Structure formats: structure tokens, C-alpha cells
Amino acid sequence: MNDYYWLIPILPLLGSAFNGLLGKRAGKGAVTFVGVGVVFGSLLLALSAFFAMKALPDHRLALNYGEWMSTGSLNVPFGLVMDTLSGTMMLIVTGIGALIHLYSVGYMHEDEGYARFFSYMNLFVFFMLTLVMGSSLVLMFVGWEGVGLCSYLLIGYFMETDFAPDAGLKAFLTNRVGDLGVAIGMMVFFAAFGTLTISDILTQAGHLAPEVGFGVLTFATLMFFVGATGKSAQLPLYLWLPDAMAGPTPVSALIHAATMVTSGIYMICRLAPVFTLTPITMDVVAWVGAATALFAATIGLVQRDIKRVLAYSTVSQLGYMFLGLGASGFAAGFFHVFTHAWFKALLFLGAGSVIHAMHHEQDLFKMGGLRAKMPITFWTMLVATLAIIGFPGTSGFASKDEILYLAYLKNPALWVIGLLAACCTAFYMLRLFTLTFLGKARDHHAYDHAHESPTSMTLTLTLLAVGSLLAVWLGWPKAFGGDFRIEEWLAPAVTYGQLHAVHGEHGSHQLAWVLASASTLLGLSFAAWGYFSYKDGLAVSEARAAKFPILHKLLLNKYYVDEGVELYMLRPIRWFGNLLWKLFDVILIDGVGVNLPGALTRVFGDFTALFQTGRVRNYALSMVLGAAVLLYVFLK
């Protein structure tokens, strides 16, 4: 069976080719069968590979299909690796991806570009699986760049609009900044280790001592982290992700929940044995993650677009994941990837169900009272909302509080920042839920036409809700009296090649309970505040905005970061670019290099044309004068 595991990424690629080349002529039925079927096929093969890997003593299944690049000392195999980390991520990508594809059948059914949409979605899954399963940094980078390309295509899917192509281009260019960091990190790794095969790098790193101060490995890991800030939308390269809402809602769920935005976290977990050797990088990861979590959460407090609130929520939750990684909690950070994949996909697809019912209305202030109209969407969104705010007993509670606990052990200030972000999350998520489903309808025309979504959509929501509830089985933390199974499960991957695996610091059970109790009580208090602020409409919110107009305007306009980037970065770059264009291209190259020789040739030609009269006597006179000049010169 091992001979067929290469089909896990190839099936979506074949589906993309079919739908892109033949889908329009084959019809929507064939597009649906192929587009959804290939991802479910990859899921079945991924499950087979997962259990085959699980049965091995070292939980590692390496498949080598020969050499890919071989020049000088560079030898890159064309291979796939399935271990506890990539195997779990592979199931997330194919599992959540398959459900999102199924949901898309109902959501995109009336769209004219149906075949093109599924072609892009299948291609995205192919590149994401290539990133996850690649045995070398080079193959991982192919997937890394591929998901960047697909994000451009999917975010800019509605190409007849102005904002969608601009958002896609913004995502593409922002990610290119981060991708340069990954490329530099790969070069430094090759110089340091002489190989780009991940297993060889980790084996060599296992014999090294942690760096004291700023060294080569610190520089390399910081470059990889720069790449992670691009793909996983951390400060300062987070700007593309909120604008990614320009794409269809299934795209938002696919990109924001379990795939592209988590690739940075996956990469750091994959290279964890090297990152643990660089304390400076680990500190940077923790502090950037904490700052991003709080920064994005405060913006989400006042946004009106339902998808934009969830977008900033994603940025904030990704910050939590990086906070966990920086606190040496690789299992905790990845566990939040796992739980977040379920409830964030559910939130986005639930929002899509609402938008579909409200005739593409996305303004929270025009919703309300939809509980009676959309009971399945209501209950599934409630499950996701409770999970993301960390309600006790939910998967979000287990992963969030484990991260906060480890953050406190690293630095209590990180815990405070993470706690504030959690409180903001509880407030804006109850605000979103209350404005959408509770109270009275604020747009009666849209409300009267609202209805529950078709079965392909509600079935997906139900399955994701079940997954959000069951995900806690993998990770109830030991400090809270549970069995943190995922830590033991991921250990062979995140400590691969280490002679003496370093485990994170653990405090007492009592401390963990105190911290969890404090964060839970505060989180629930802010959730109640969010509910009571909006349960009776917008009066309380409007009064609060009038009382703090400057703060409200600052948050509503997202701290004017986009405007600042435009004013202080993009505008000077455009001005300098225009200067170079005018000076070098127009004046020097076109003017002096091309047009001036042409003009001089024309002038000289016009001058000599004056002597071409066509009269023999004039030519004879010219010959006589010429001969006289020559005689004068030679006889002088």
C-alpha cells in the first residue's frame, strides 16, 4: 500500500487539472464529483497512511522516490515523510478541506465560475499537502510558494470587482516578503549543515548545544520566523489576512482555519529541535505572538463585517499559537492549531450560512433574530463560539489555557497579555453571536427572506460542531488533571534527532488551576458583558462609541496601519519608482539611448538631402570643388 501514498497529494492535483481544463464542458455534476471526490479520496489514503505510520515502532514512515536535485554537495531527494506531526496535519488538511469542499457545493452552486473555483481549491489542497509531507526544505518550499499562489487566485476569485483582485495581490506581495526570509534561512541551513533534507538537519542539530548570544542558527531561525509571520499573519506582516475576506466564504474557511495560515506554525514545529537551540529566537516568537494576539483582538471589538471580525480573530488566535511555541510548548501550540481548525472552520462556514441566507449581507448591525430562521446554524455556531472563548470543558479551553499556563512559566507579563487578548475574544465573539442570532431583526427585508441553508452546508456545519466537541479528547492538560495525549504523541516528531530531549518547565497543579480559574472567570465576565451590551440592540454600543469617540474611531479604522503603510512606505516607493522611470527609462534609455541617435540620423539625413538636387551641373560643381579641396590639402 505504501506505493500508493504519493497519490495523497496527486489526487487533488489531478482534480484541479480536470476541472480547470474540462470542467466547464463536463458540467456541474462532473465538477462536483471530481472536485469533492478527489479530496475525500486523499482523506481515505491519508487515514490509511496515518494508521500504517502509527503501527511502526518509531511512528515514522519515510517514502523516497529517488533523487530530485543533485549538484555538487547539494543532494535533495524527492521524498515524503509521515510522522506524528505531518500525519496529524495531513488529516487536518484533507479532513477539514473535504468538509469545506462539500460545503462549497451548496454555497457556490449558482456561481458561473463553479469549475474554476473547484480547480483552484483542489490545487490549494495539493500544494498544502506538498508543504506538509515534503521530506526536504526544498519540497516544503514548493508547497509554501504554491499555497501563496493559490491564495492569490482564491482571494481574487471575484475578478470582476475592484477590491478582490487588489486583496489577492496584497496577499501575494506581503507573502513574498516573508518567503524571502524562508529562502535566506534555507541558504544558511545549507551552509551550516551541508544538507536541506529535514531529517539530516535535525539529526545534526541534536549534537549541538544551545547558542549563547546571537549566532548563525539564531539568524537562520529568525529568517524562518520572518517567513512564518508572512504566511501565519503575525505583526507586522498580518495586513493581508483581513483583506482576504474578499474571496468566497469557503475560501476564508480553508485559508483561515486549518491550512495556509497554520503553515508557519507547522514549519516551526517541524524544525523544533533547531529552534530550541536558539533562545533569542524563542523569545522573539513568544513576544511577537503575544503582541499579535492582543493587537488583533482589540481591533475585532468594534468591526461590523461578520467575516472581518472572524479574520481578526484568526490573526489573534494565530498569535496564541506562536505564544505557545515561543514558550517551548510545541505540543500546546500545535494542539491549538488542531482545535482552532475545527471551531474556526465552523465559525467561517456558519458566517457563510448567515450571509447566504441574508442575500450576501455581511453587516452585523443589519442582522438579528436569526435563531428562529436558522436553528442548525444557530446551534453549531454556539458550539464554535463557546470553544473559541475557552468555555470550561471545550477544546478551546484546553488548548488556550495550556498556552497561557506555559506563557506564565516563561514570563508572567506574557500571561497578562494573553489573558487580555482572551478577554477581548470573549467580548467580540458574544457580540457577534448576539447581533447575529438574538434580539430583534434590524433589516426586515433581509430577515423576511432568510432561511436555513441547504443540506450540503448544514451537514458540514454539524460535522464540524461534532469535531469541535470531540477535539478535547486529545489534549486535556496534565496540569488540569487530564492526560495531555497530544504531547506524548507529537514527541517523536518535535524531538527528532535530539540526544536529550528538553522538556518545557512545569509548575504545580495548584498554580495551573489558579491561572485557569482566573482566565476562565475573566473570560466569562467579558463574554457576559458582550451579551448584555447587545442583547437589546445597538443603543449601548452607540452610547459607548459616543463616550469614547477617539478610541472607537481608532479601533474601527484598525489603528490606521493600512493608511500608515500607504503613506510612509508605498507612496515613497511609488514616487521613487516614478523617478527612476522618468530619469532612467524615459530620459536616459528612451531619450538618449534610443530617440537621440534616431533624431540625429534624421537631421543629418535632412541636411544631406539638400545637396541631392538631381541636376548634373550641381554634381559636377561638387566634384570640382571637392577635387580643389583635395589638391589644396595635399599640395599645401
Secondary structure as GFF3:
##gff-version 3
##sequence-region A 1 636
A	DSSP	three_ten_helix	2	4	.	.	.	ID=ss1
A	DSSP	alpha_helix	7	21	.	.	.	ID=ss2
A	DSSP	alpha_helix	23	26	.	.	.	ID=ss3
A	DSSP	alpha_helix	28	55	.	.	.	ID=ss4
A	DSSP	beta_strand	60	71	.	.	.	ID=ss5
A	DSSP	beta_strand	74	83	.	.	.	ID=ss6
A	DSSP	alpha_helix	84	107	.	.	.	ID=ss7
A	DSSP	alpha_helix	114	133	.	.	.	ID=ss8
A	DSSP	alpha_helix	137	155	.	.	.	ID=ss9
A	DSSP	alpha_helix	163	193	.	.	.	ID=ss10
A	DSSP	alpha_helix	198	205	.	.	.	ID=ss11
A	DSSP	alpha_helix	216	231	.	.	.	ID=ss12
A	DSSP	alpha_helix	240	243	.	.	.	ID=ss13
A	DSSP	three_ten_helix	244	246	.	.	.	ID=ss14
A	DSSP	alpha_helix	249	253	.	.	.	ID=ss15
A	DSSP	pi_helix	254	258	.	.	.	ID=ss16
A	DSSP	three_ten_helix	260	262	.	.	.	ID=ss17
A	DSSP	alpha_helix	263	270	.	.	.	ID=ss18
A	DSSP	alpha_helix	272	275	.	.	.	ID=ss19
A	DSSP	alpha_helix	279	300	.	.	.	ID=ss20
A	DSSP	alpha_helix	306	326	.	.	.	ID=ss21
A	DSSP	alpha_helix	330	357	.	.	.	ID=ss22
A	DSSP	three_ten_helix	364	366	.	.	.	ID=ss23
A	DSSP	alpha_helix	375	388	.	.	.	ID=ss24
A	DSSP	alpha_helix	395	410	.	.	.	ID=ss25
A	DSSP	alpha_helix	412	437	.	.	.	ID=ss26
A	DSSP	alpha_helix	444	448	.	.	.	ID=ss27
A	DSSP	alpha_helix	455	470	.	.	.	ID=ss28
A	DSSP	three_ten_helix	471	474	.	.	.	ID=ss29
A	DSSP	three_ten_helix	478	480	.	.	.	ID=ss30
A	DSSP	alpha_helix	485	494	.	.	.	ID=ss31
A	DSSP	alpha_helix	509	534	.	.	.	ID=ss32
A	DSSP	alpha_helix	539	547	.	.	.	ID=ss33
A	DSSP	alpha_helix	549	556	.	.	.	ID=ss34
A	DSSP	three_ten_helix	558	560	.	.	.	ID=ss35
A	DSSP	alpha_helix	561	565	.	.	.	ID=ss36
A	DSSP	pi_helix	566	570	.	.	.	ID=ss37
A	DSSP	alpha_helix	571	580	.	.	.	ID=ss38
A	DSSP	pi_helix	581	595	.	.	.	ID=ss39
A	DSSP	alpha_helix	596	609	.	.	.	ID=ss40
A	DSSP	alpha_helix	616	635	.	.	.	ID=ss41
###
